[in-house]
Amino acid sequence: MNRTLLLFPALALSATLVACNRADNGQTAGTAGDRPAATARSDAPPQARTDSTTTMPAPAGPTAAQKAGNAVSDSTITAEVKTALAADPQLSALRIEVDTNNGVVTLTGPAPDEKSKSRATQIAAGPKGVMRVENRLEVKSS
């Protein structure tokens, strides 16, 4: 029984030493597996190899990542415009709705006069990323 217990560690050690004696071909674990089967072997026929520089055409329209980036930018613009409007003494009491879509800021709601409406446009145009301001504020007639 003592011999059997010694046999297993000896076999494991032998297997380890045999594996260490193999020639290093410069590949790390997973290198060949990271390529398509046709390119994993350099002795594959030329027509079976794939060109690793092949590019796919760009998808039409914005990608999901670009849409997400735009949404973050739009929400940042909206927050900055709302903060600036709230900080302005002439406009802070007004209920101005702010919406931003692809950098276009839309203002809706009431305005007491043309001067306040114009001031709201100037403030909304201030944050970085604003492409255009659509001022739909309605001047209340007295």
C-alpha positions in Angstrom: 0.0 0.0 0.0 2.9 2.3 0.7 4.2 1.7 -2.8 0.8 2.7 -4.3 0.8 6.0 -2.4 4.3 6.8 -3.7 3.4 5.8 -7.3 0.8 8.6 -7.8 3.1 11.5 -6.9 5.9 10.0 -9.0 3.6 9.8 -12.0 2.4 13.4 -11.5 6.0 14.6 -11.2 7.0 12.7 -14.4 4.1 14.2 -16.4 5.1 17.7 -15.2 8.7 17.2 -16.2 7.8 15.8 -19.6 5.6 18.9 -20.3 8.5 21.2 -19.2 10.8 19.6 -21.7 8.8 20.6 -24.7 10.2 23.3 -27.1 8.9 26.8 -26.6 7.5 28.0 -29.9 6.8 31.5 -28.6 3.1 31.0 -28.3 1.3 31.7 -25.0 -1.7 29.8 -23.9 -4.7 30.6 -26.1 -2.6 32.3 -28.9 -3.7 29.8 -31.6 -7.2 29.5 -30.2 -7.7 33.3 -30.5 -7.5 33.2 -34.3 -10.0 31.6 -36.7 -9.1 28.0 -37.6 -8.0 28.9 -41.1 -5.4 31.3 -39.8 -4.3 29.3 -36.8 -2.0 27.2 -38.9 0.5 28.8 -41.2 0.7 25.7 -43.5 -3.0 26.1 -44.5 -3.5 26.7 -48.2 -3.6 30.4 -49.1 -7.2 30.3 -50.2 -8.2 28.9 -46.8 -6.5 31.7 -44.8 -8.5 34.8 -43.9 -7.2 38.3 -44.2 -7.1 39.8 -40.7 -7.3 43.3 -42.0 -10.7 42.8 -43.6 -13.1 45.5 -42.4 -16.8 45.5 -42.2 -18.7 48.4 -43.5 -19.8 50.9 -40.9 -23.4 50.5 -39.8 -25.8 53.1 -41.1 -26.8 55.7 -38.6 -25.4 56.1 -35.0 -24.3 53.1 -33.1 -25.8 52.2 -29.7 -22.6 53.6 -28.1 -22.9 56.8 -30.0 -26.6 57.1 -29.0 -25.7 56.5 -25.4 -23.0 59.2 -25.6 -25.5 61.6 -27.2 -28.0 60.8 -24.4 -25.4 61.5 -21.7 -24.4 64.8 -23.4 -28.0 65.8 -23.9 -28.9 65.1 -20.3 -25.8 67.1 -19.2 -26.8 70.0 -21.5 -30.4 69.9 -20.1 -29.1 70.0 -16.5 -26.7 72.8 -17.2 -29.4 74.9 -19.0 -31.9 74.3 -16.1 -29.3 75.3 -13.5 -28.4 78.5 -15.4 -32.0 79.4 -15.9 -32.7 78.8 -12.2 -29.7 81.0 -11.2 -30.8 83.9 -13.3 -32.8 86.4 -11.2 -35.2 87.4 -14.1 -36.0 83.8 -15.1 -35.7 81.7 -11.9 -39.4 82.0 -11.1 -40.6 81.0 -14.5 -41.6 77.4 -15.3 -39.5 76.9 -18.4 -39.4 73.4 -19.7 -36.0 72.4 -21.2 -35.5 69.4 -23.6 -32.4 68.5 -25.4 -32.1 66.2 -28.4 -28.8 65.7 -30.3 -27.6 69.1 -29.0 -30.7 71.0 -29.9 -32.2 72.7 -26.8 -36.0 73.4 -26.9 -37.5 75.8 -24.4 -41.2 75.8 -23.8 -43.5 77.5 -21.3 -44.4 81.1 -20.4 -42.3 84.2 -20.6 -43.4 87.5 -19.1 -41.9 89.6 -22.0 -39.7 89.5 -25.1 -36.7 90.5 -23.1 -37.0 87.5 -20.8 -37.6 85.2 -23.8 -34.4 86.5 -25.5 -32.4 86.2 -22.2 -33.6 82.5 -21.9 -32.2 81.9 -25.5 -28.8 83.4 -24.6 -28.6 81.3 -21.4 -29.6 78.1 -23.2 -27.0 78.6 -25.9 -24.2 78.8 -23.3 -23.4 75.2 -22.3 -20.8 73.2 -24.3 -22.4 70.9 -26.9 -25.4 73.1 -27.7 -25.9 73.1 -31.4 -29.0 75.3 -31.6 -31.8 76.7 -29.4 -35.4 76.5 -30.3 -37.2 79.0 -28.2 -40.9 78.2 -28.0 -41.6 80.4 -24.9 -44.9 82.2 -25.2 -45.0 85.8 -24.1 -48.0 86.4 -21.9 -50.1 89.3 -23.1 -51.0 91.7 -20.3 
